[in-house]
């Protein structure tokens, strides 16, 4: 088979001269190998850049440059290798065919780079591209051989020819795999792998060329005159081609390296821009989180303080007015406790929307936390603040559908006005808070403006709180007064109610209503109750040593103390330290304290009663107790509140109520104490109705332990004189006991201060 004058599969002629002395210049072959290495490395760089660019125009540029590097390297290697062939004949090259071989190689290189530019390559894609590229190399090689003009004819061995085709396809497949695998990576190991792959690719290309040259046999016909080479400029031409090719490859590699660095910088710049954008978003998010409430999207405390300072400075410069309103949702805790915190959150959203609707666009509405909101508004008169607060309260009364229920919420509002009520943010907020507590103390669902009396009272309460802590810590100033409880059946004093007093250094003797609320609000009530318990037990032990072994002492227990699981152990410790028996102690609890957590309360009271301590329910009839619960409580005594006895015998309904309570208590096997007995008529009525015990100013005021023994002796002595009358003091000089029958207004005023309960 003849192709372009080449005998590819034909047999050598039987006659003719065969030229065997064809050798290669080893230096030029080595130069050709270096050219192939440079071209292979440049091609790998182009394939890497091709996979990292995103713009189609840039991809086309890198494909073209990669095709030029690949084709130029292989073609230059082939041409330099041809120049390395040393023959005893004059050889020159056809320019057209030489150029055609270069074009063939460029086309094959373009096809290879297009294949490498695909996003996804399957095995069949590699195989197809390897066959096409390998055949392109073979076509370039033999077209270049056909461009070699001499007096000899070229014959090729079929087996070596086939081997060169297979080598070209295998080298192409390896080159594609290397280029695809090495398109991503960095570091020294990655560069070493690229160098190694370039050497292997170059070795395959040079090996393909040498196989093709090994298949070549030059034959000269007998009648063909020999034309010896006149001059040999192959070295100069080889060096020129090598220099140009290497320069192109180096330029391409340099361009790829520069583009890689530039793209890396662009990526870094993009990453920096992304980070800056993320930082801006994070800053906005942080600012949102720092200055806005996540639940209601209202301004939070931090954001409110910032706006408040700005508005305050503005109004100060313009001699304007500002109002600060504190809002607290009435009984909001019940929603969380009964419906759950999710329902509470939904309710807060609705309430926040109601407040926003009721306010003006220039007003600042903030949520300070929990169910507490704050409003900042500019105004011209205090009436504007009042009208705004009333509008908010009216809006709040609109029914709200929540968790399948329809409910109406109310709010308490406290207002302070700049500059009348303060000139700093802290002062105005504090004063608005004081006004809010005034609203809550007045029954809630109310609004109040700040006044100086609130500050005075708050200052006094703070002072009393601090001094009460010190008094409890140092056990200095607190006193216990005891009020006798008279047994109507035995005619003897059976019990003593321990009532705490505070001998204040500036304010004198303070009754419980002056400091019990402070103790409850500031976590001191449990400590105060325990102090009274310990000292009452110790005082009773002292009375027992003086012969009053039949007495009991009753100690009041607050709702907060009753909620403590340690109460039973503390009672046991107090009894053991005092050395008295549990049957000589009675614990008084109020109805409201019992109803707080009825199941836990019942369990705790059963444990206390199991110790032998008696239990009494105080102020019966004034709370929210249920008879269904009352029969389950482990009680011994029921104490009728003084409010039911005050109008006896003038008020018949009160008499009937007292009578019904006594009958009910006896039916439940409970003894009955009536407190607040201040007249003989009340005493006689209670005795007639079967009341068990009485307590009140008719018998004695609460007195210190040092004054108690004479009173006990006098009351017990007069029991013998009541046989002929219900009045236990008949036949005695009443004027000698002013505490027993005092009916003056001064007496009743003092009775309200010394009423049992603490």
Buried (B, 14 or more C-beta within 10 A) or exposed (E): EEEBBBBBEEEEBEEBBEBEEBEBBEEBBEBBBBBBBBBBBBBBBBBBBBBBBEEEEBBBBBBBBBBBBBBBBBBBBBBBBBBBBBBBBBBEBBEEBBEBBBEBBBBBBBBBBBBBBEEEBEEEBBEEBBBBBBBBBBBBBBBBBBBBEBBBBBBBBEEBBEBBBEBBBBBBBBBBBBBBEBBEEEEEEEEEBBBEBBBBBBBBBBBBBBBBBBBBBBBBEEEBEEEEBEEEEBBEBBBEBBEEBBEBBEEBBEBBEEBBEEBEEEEEEEEEEEEEEEEEEEEEEEEBEEBBBEBBEBBBBEBBBBBBEEBBEEBEEEEBBBBBBBBBBBEBEEBBEEBEEEBBEBBBEBBBBBBBEBBEEEBBBBBBEEBBBBBBBBBEEBEBBBEBBEBBBEBBEEEBEBBEEEEEBEBBBBBBBBBBBBEEBEBBBBBBBBBBBBBBEEEBBBBBBBBEEBBEEBEEBEBBBEBBBEBBEEEEBBBBBBBBBBBBEEBBBBBBBBBBBBEBEEBEEBBBEBBBBBBBEBEBBBBBBBBBBBBBBBBBBEBBEEEBEEBBBBBBBBBBBBBBEEBBEBBBBBBEEBEBEBEBBBBBBBBBBBBEBBEEBBEBBBBBBEBEBBBBBBBBBBBEBEEEBBEEBBBBBBBBBBEBBBEBEEEEEBBEBBBEBBEBBBEEEBBBBBBBBBBBBBBBBBBEBBBBBBBBBBBBBBBEBEEBBEBBEBBBEBBEBBEEEBBBBBEBEBEEBEBBBBEEEEBEEBBEBBBBBB
